[in-house]
């Protein structure tokens, strides 16, 4: 049966433009006004990234000369011979970067179970610090305080007698000696990355007793047992640590599932005298960075680790991500979460792309 004309739905009468304005769009708050042009977006930007907030990690080879060695799993990163280190630091400083973190790459034959090479007064890292400070005294130099570059088993400390775990207190004793040697060489900050209990307080006492009251401690306070460290271990030659002993690094690095445990470690390091607290890795732990920022007045650092760097490069090579946009977004997210300082392998290239200006008083080049 065909419906009659009167039973069909009636078409709505179009509203006039004036009617629409009077009934449908009574909007007073329009956030898009602050996004309408590049100039406005720049003025309203809440989080900014400057080279002065970035620290460049550098890998140092135990040889005086030669070509840098590319690191396959970290595109654009190299292992530097000593004679190239000073020049690299000079370039970084000219770009506005104020700090470097040095990591030694040692030959396998120099390593042993006790990591005794860490206490050699002429070990590579001490020569590297002296090299940088002799040529660029104003550059902030940070040294890693842990035994994994020096042990043949790749762990961050000496093992217990049965070889199934790291001996906490024996390790801390060695780390104290190591920290004093680093301070004597000229390191501005020693950075204990081992996650042993009580090491920050013990290192602070050792530094003060030796007269290095001005040497700071950048503590790897919340360092997680992460899957994102692989390229770094390949870069320094400690990859064996991932499977060393029955427990790997589970007994000292933080469980990725544990938020409250990370906060406890942050509180302990602050109480023991750390000058800067660090969360590592950065990207997967933005919640921890935010909580660290909200519970301390100390500077908060975050380490955008090798795996984070490598995955952005890998996806970009496959055409799945825009390298520059993904890089900058990842770093802005870390800053937005609350990090004052970021250790990142992207530091140099970000600084290269940051406009530079001359400081009118000093004549120095500074980022703007």
HUZI-V517519 format. One record per residue. N is the residue number from 1. RES is the residue in one small letter. SS is DSSP state (@ for helix, = for strand, . for the rest). BURIAL is 1 if it has 24 or more other ideal C-beta (glycine too) atoms within 12 Angstrom, else 0. Layout:
BEGIN
N,RES,SS,BURIAL ; N,RES,SS,BURIAL
END
This chain:
BEGIN
1,x,.,0 ; 2,x,.,0 ; 3,x,.,0 ; 4,x,.,0 ; 5,x,@,0 ; 6,x,@,0 ; 7,x,@,0 ; 8,x,.,0 ; 9,x,.,0 ; 10,x,.,0 ; 11,x,.,0 ; 12,x,.,0 ; 13,x,.,0 ; 14,x,.,0 ; 15,x,.,0 ; 16,x,.,0 ; 17,x,@,0 ; 18,x,@,0 ; 19,x,@,0 ; 20,x,@,0 ; 21,x,@,0 ; 22,x,@,0 ; 23,x,@,0 ; 24,x,.,0 ; 25,x,.,0 ; 26,x,.,0 ; 27,x,.,0 ; 28,x,.,0 ; 29,x,.,0 ; 30,x,.,0 ; 31,x,@,0 ; 32,x,@,0 ; 33,x,@,0 ; 34,x,@,0 ; 35,x,@,0 ; 36,x,.,0 ; 37,x,.,0 ; 38,x,@,0 ; 39,x,@,0 ; 40,x,@,0 ; 41,x,@,0 ; 42,x,@,0 ; 43,x,@,0 ; 44,x,.,0 ; 45,x,.,0 ; 46,x,.,0 ; 47,x,.,0 ; 48,x,.,0 ; 49,x,.,1 ; 50,x,.,1 ; 51,x,@,1 ; 52,x,@,1 ; 53,x,@,1 ; 54,x,=,1 ; 55,x,=,1 ; 56,x,=,1 ; 57,x,=,1 ; 58,x,=,1 ; 59,x,=,1 ; 60,x,=,1 ; 61,x,=,1 ; 62,x,.,1 ; 63,x,.,0 ; 64,x,.,0 ; 65,x,.,0 ; 66,x,.,0 ; 67,x,.,0 ; 68,x,.,1 ; 69,x,=,0 ; 70,x,=,0 ; 71,x,.,1 ; 72,x,.,0 ; 73,x,.,1 ; 74,x,.,1 ; 75,x,.,1 ; 76,x,.,1 ; 77,x,.,1 ; 78,x,=,1 ; 79,x,=,1 ; 80,x,=,1 ; 81,x,.,1 ; 82,x,@,1 ; 83,x,@,0 ; 84,x,@,1 ; 85,x,@,1 ; 86,x,@,1 ; 87,x,@,0 ; 88,x,@,1 ; 89,x,@,1 ; 90,x,@,0 ; 91,x,@,1 ; 92,x,@,1 ; 93,x,@,1 ; 94,x,@,0 ; 95,x,.,1 ; 96,x,.,1 ; 97,x,.,1 ; 98,x,.,1 ; 99,x,=,1 ; 100,x,=,1 ; 101,x,=,1 ; 102,x,=,1 ; 103,x,=,1 ; 104,x,=,1 ; 105,x,=,1 ; 106,x,.,1 ; 107,x,.,0 ; 108,x,@,0 ; 109,x,@,0 ; 110,x,@,0 ; 111,x,.,1 ; 112,x,=,0 ; 113,x,.,1 ; 114,x,.,0 ; 115,x,.,1 ; 116,x,@,0 ; 117,x,@,1 ; 118,x,@,1 ; 119,x,@,1 ; 120,x,.,0 ; 121,x,.,0 ; 122,x,.,0 ; 123,x,.,1 ; 124,x,@,1 ; 125,x,@,1 ; 126,x,@,1 ; 127,x,@,1 ; 128,x,@,1 ; 129,x,@,1 ; 130,x,@,1 ; 131,x,@,1 ; 132,x,@,1 ; 133,x,@,1 ; 134,x,@,0 ; 135,x,@,1 ; 136,x,.,1 ; 137,x,.,0 ; 138,x,.,0 ; 139,x,.,1 ; 140,x,=,1 ; 141,x,=,1 ; 142,x,=,1 ; 143,x,=,1 ; 144,x,=,1 ; 145,x,=,1 ; 146,x,.,1 ; 147,x,.,1 ; 148,x,.,1 ; 149,x,.,1 ; 150,x,.,1 ; 151,x,=,1 ; 152,x,.,1 ; 153,x,.,1 ; 154,x,.,1 ; 155,x,.,1 ; 156,x,.,1 ; 157,x,.,1 ; 158,x,.,1 ; 159,x,=,1 ; 160,x,.,0 ; 161,x,.,0 ; 162,x,.,0 ; 163,x,.,0 ; 164,x,.,0 ; 165,x,.,1 ; 166,x,=,1 ; 167,x,.,1 ; 168,x,@,1 ; 169,x,@,0 ; 170,x,@,1 ; 171,x,@,1 ; 172,x,@,1 ; 173,x,@,1 ; 174,x,@,1 ; 175,x,@,1 ; 176,x,@,1 ; 177,x,@,1 ; 178,x,@,1 ; 179,x,@,1 ; 180,x,@,1 ; 181,x,@,1 ; 182,x,@,1 ; 183,x,@,1 ; 184,x,@,1 ; 185,x,@,1 ; 186,x,.,1 ; 187,x,.,1 ; 188,x,.,1 ; 189,x,=,1 ; 190,x,=,1 ; 191,x,=,1 ; 192,x,=,1 ; 193,x,.,1 ; 194,x,.,1 ; 195,x,.,1 ; 196,x,.,1 ; 197,x,.,1 ; 198,x,.,1 ; 199,x,@,1 ; 200,x,@,1 ; 201,x,@,1 ; 202,x,@,1 ; 203,x,@,1 ; 204,x,@,1 ; 205,x,@,0 ; 206,x,@,1 ; 207,x,@,1 ; 208,x,@,0 ; 209,x,@,0 ; 210,x,.,0 ; 211,x,.,0 ; 212,x,.,1 ; 213,x,.,0 ; 214,x,.,0 ; 215,x,.,1 ; 216,x,=,1 ; 217,x,=,1 ; 218,x,=,1 ; 219,x,=,1 ; 220,x,=,1 ; 221,x,=,1 ; 222,x,=,1 ; 223,x,=,1 ; 224,x,=,1 ; 225,x,.,1 ; 226,x,.,1 ; 227,x,@,0 ; 228,x,@,1 ; 229,x,@,1 ; 230,x,@,1 ; 231,x,@,1 ; 232,x,@,1 ; 233,x,@,1 ; 234,x,@,1 ; 235,x,@,1 ; 236,x,@,1 ; 237,x,.,1 ; 238,x,.,1 ; 239,x,@,0 ; 240,x,@,0 ; 241,x,@,1 ; 242,x,@,1 ; 243,x,@,0 ; 244,x,.,1 ; 245,x,.,1 ; 246,x,.,0 ; 247,x,.,0 ; 248,x,.,1 ; 249,x,.,1 ; 250,x,.,1 ; 251,x,.,1 ; 252,x,.,1 ; 253,x,.,1 ; 254,x,=,1 ; 255,x,.,0 ; 256,x,.,1 ; 257,x,.,0 ; 258,x,.,0 ; 259,x,@,0 ; 260,x,@,0 ; 261,x,@,0 ; 262,x,@,1 ; 263,x,@,1 ; 264,x,@,0 ; 265,x,@,1 ; 266,x,@,1 ; 267,x,@,0 ; 268,x,@,1 ; 269,x,@,1 ; 270,x,@,1 ; 271,x,@,0 ; 272,x,@,1 ; 273,x,.,1 ; 274,x,.,1 ; 275,x,.,1 ; 276,x,=,1 ; 277,x,=,1 ; 278,x,=,1 ; 279,x,=,1 ; 280,x,=,1 ; 281,x,.,1 ; 282,x,.,1 ; 283,x,@,1 ; 284,x,@,1 ; 285,x,@,1 ; 286,x,@,1 ; 287,x,@,1 ; 288,x,@,1 ; 289,x,@,1 ; 290,x,@,1 ; 291,x,@,1 ; 292,x,@,1 ; 293,x,@,1 ; 294,x,@,0 ; 295,x,@,1 ; 296,x,.,1 ; 297,x,.,0 ; 298,x,.,1 ; 299,x,=,1 ; 300,x,=,1 ; 301,x,=,1 ; 302,x,=,1 ; 303,x,=,1 ; 304,x,=,1 ; 305,x,.,1 ; 306,x,@,1 ; 307,x,@,1 ; 308,x,@,1 ; 309,x,@,1 ; 310,x,@,1 ; 311,x,@,1 ; 312,x,@,1 ; 313,x,@,1 ; 314,x,@,0 ; 315,x,@,0 ; 316,x,@,0 ; 317,x,@,0 ; 318,x,.,0 ; 319,x,.,0 ; 320,x,.,0 ; 321,x,.,0 ; 322,x,.,0 ; 323,x,@,1 ; 324,x,@,0 ; 325,x,@,0 ; 326,x,@,1 ; 327,x,@,1 ; 328,x,@,1 ; 329,x,@,0 ; 330,x,@,1 ; 331,x,@,1 ; 332,x,@,1 ; 333,x,@,1 ; 334,x,@,1 ; 335,x,@,1 ; 336,x,@,1 ; 337,x,@,1 ; 338,x,.,1 ; 339,x,.,1 ; 340,x,.,1 ; 341,x,=,1 ; 342,x,=,1 ; 343,x,=,1 ; 344,x,=,1 ; 345,x,.,1 ; 346,x,.,1 ; 347,x,@,1 ; 348,x,@,1 ; 349,x,@,1 ; 350,x,@,1 ; 351,x,@,1 ; 352,x,@,0 ; 353,x,.,0 ; 354,x,.,1 ; 355,x,.,0 ; 356,x,=,0 ; 357,x,=,0 ; 358,x,=,0 ; 359,x,.,0 ; 360,x,.,0 ; 361,x,.,0 ; 362,x,.,0 ; 363,x,.,0 ; 364,x,.,0 ; 365,x,=,0 ; 366,x,=,1 ; 367,x,=,1 ; 368,x,.,0
END
